[in-house]
Amino acid sequence: MNLLFLEYPSCSTCKKAKKWLDSRDIAYTDRHIKENNPSAEELREWHRKSGLPLKKFFNTSGLLYKSLNLKEKLPSMTEDEQFSLLASDGMLVKRPILVSDTFVLTGFNKEAWTKALL
């Protein structure tokens, strides 16, 4: 299984997720979400594959999300506008993201990751 692990290295949740993967000898390709942020096309594909609401791809606890007042703005934005916004800065994207050929997981939830990977 090919896995892509998108993280912000200083994020404590990303560190926990990475440690969880490593302790189970699960191989993945690591990608720094700020230095190599996802494109709108990637985000569209991952959104489709995940089955999650698009809002689940936003880092709602992040400083940038809050400073842009996105809680108020997102409901009136089109899906295209939201994808463009997410692609504009990796810090707006929920992390970590784990992408496989068949699923996409946002955030780190041990139960969901166990179900998907083990």
N, C-alpha and C positions, 0 to 999 in steps of 0.2 A: 504494500500500500504506500503510495506517495503522499506524504503529508507536508504541508506548508504551515509553518508556525510564525505568525506575525506578532511581534512584541515590541514594547518599548522597554529596553533593558533595565531601566531604573524603577519600573513599575513593580510593586510588591506582588500583585496578583499574577503578573507575567512570570516572575521568579518562581512562585509556587507551582504554576502550571508546568514550567520547564523542568523543575525538580521532579514533579510527578511523572512526566514523560521519561526523563532520564532514568529514574529509579525502576521503571518498567522496561527498560531497553527498547523504547519505541523510537524508531529513527524518524527524523524530520529534517526539513530544510528550514533554516532560521532566516527571518527577514525583519530588519529594523523598520518599524512602521512609520517613523518620522523621516528617516533618511531615504526610504524607498516606499513612499506612501502608495496605497492602492489606487489604481486608475478607476475612472467611472465605469469602464467596461468590466473590469474585474469585480467591482462592487456589485454591479447588476447581476453578473453570473453567480456570485456567492449568495446574494439575496435570494435569487430564484432557487438555488440549490438548498438553501437553509430552511425555507418555508416559514421564516420568521418575519414579523412586521419590520419594515424598514427602520423604524425608530430604534430597534434593538442593535443597529449598527452604529448608533451614535454614542459617544462617550459622555453620557449625561452628567457625570460627576466631574468632568474636566473643567479646568479654568477657562479654556477657550470657548467651550459650549456655553458656559455661564456668562462670560463677558460679551458674547454675541447675542445674548438673550434669546437663544434658540428655543427654549421652552415655549416662548410666546410666538416665535416666527414659524417654526416647523409646520404647525397645522395648516397654515395658509400657503405653504410652498408646494409646488408640483413635485412629483417623484424625480423628474429630470433635474430640477433645481437642487433637490436634496442629494442626489448622486454627485452632481458637480461640486457641491459644498463639501461633501465627505472626501472627494478626490483632491480637494484643494489643500488639505492639511491633515497629515496622519494623526495629529493629536485630537482631531474630532472623532476618530474612529474608535469604537469599543475594542478593547484588547484584553487578553490576547484573542486572536482569531486562529482557529485551526481549520485548515481547508484540506479535504481529501477529494478523491474522484467522485465520491457519492454523498458526502455530507459537509456541512460547514457549522462550526460551533463558535459562538461569540461569548466572550467572558470565560471564566474558569469555574465550572461546576463539576466536582468530582464524580457525582452520580451520572451526569450526562456524558462525561468523557469516558467513564468506565463502560457504560452501555455501548457507546459508539466504537470503542477501541479494543475492549477485552472480551 
